Amino acid sequence: MEICAGAGGQALGLERAGFTHDAVVEIDKWAAETLRLNRGSDTSHPWNVLEMDVHNLDGTQWRDQIDLFAGGVPCPPFSIAGKQLGADDERDLFPQALRLIEEINPRAVMLENVKGLAQKRFDNYRNQIIERLTALGYRVFWDLFQAADYAVPQLRPRFILVALKNDLAMHFSWPEPSAHQVHVGPALHHLMAARGWPGADEWARNAAAVAPTLVGGSKKHGGADVGPTRAKEAWKKLGVKGTSIAEEAPGPDFPVDDPDILPRLTVQMGGVIQGFPEDWKWAGGKTAQWRQVGNAFPPPVAEAMGLAVKQALLSSRPTNLNEEVQAPASA
């Protein structure tokens, strides 16, 4: 079961790790529509998408039926770009996540947030979360991870908390990083070249680095661009103009080798930078779509973490019952 699912990055990664979803909860109408476009009832791998406020969600109907409770709880309370109000921020949904965990009693928990939650100023708040989970019978693990270490072509540091029931915790270990990083050029070359831009090959050779962290803006602030000034400068070094998002890839008449006229990212390209498949569908206008892209949890990171959790879950089951070991877990 997953709350605050956004555009489905975490859910997609967990699906790839072998989890099936009993419910995927999201309040934003465009993000919920994105979930339905890609995993609705008329698709090959449907998710039970619940478009609702988690404050109104009763978890008791799933009690003792869920292997993994997951969520990307909103980051504004802890974001460096925000006021960092923590528990005093009305957007803090950790209390609701903890309430649902108590009601559902899953075997494992995985919550992700921005790196700000690991700051010393939030030690007390973070410890309160850990103490509550410990009282519910879980052992808690947390750390900071870079998405670039898991084959995602951007930095994107994330705080990840995993909690497992005490009898499962001995089987858990964090996943190992990928052997190689993926750079922006190879990741986007075919998309930059899709409409015949003659400069795509040279652009890809020069974009030989990991991208800075993409941002999508909040509902109150920010529009469709790659982020603050420092991020725009970093993208400029990769040969990308970051002041706005393009409707389509550069065409055959787009300039080549002009430092003042650079290609821009499309929503599809932003999705690929986040680790989504390029055929992932995004609902809403360009700003709404980019907000979903910029706030997503990269699927490859969720997959790596999900595989580690799944290994712990399966390790506790009887190894002499092959069909039980092979059965998929549910989230």
Secondary structure, DSSP 8 states (H G I E B T S, - for coil): -EES-TTSHHHHHHHHTT-B-S-EEE--HHHHHHHHHHHSTTSSS---EEES-GGG--GGGGTT--SEEEE----TTT-TTS---GGGSTT--HHHHHHHHHHH--SEEEEEEEGGGGSGGGHHHHHHHHHHHHHTTEEEEEEEEEGGGGT-SB--EEEEEEEEETTTGGG-------SS---HHHHHHHHHTTT--TTHHHHHHH--S-B-------SSS--SSS-SHHHHHHHHHTT-EEEEEESS---TTS-SS-TTS--EEEHHHHHHHTT--TT----SSHHHHHHHHHT---HHHHHHHHHHHHHHHHHTS-TT-HHHHHS--B-
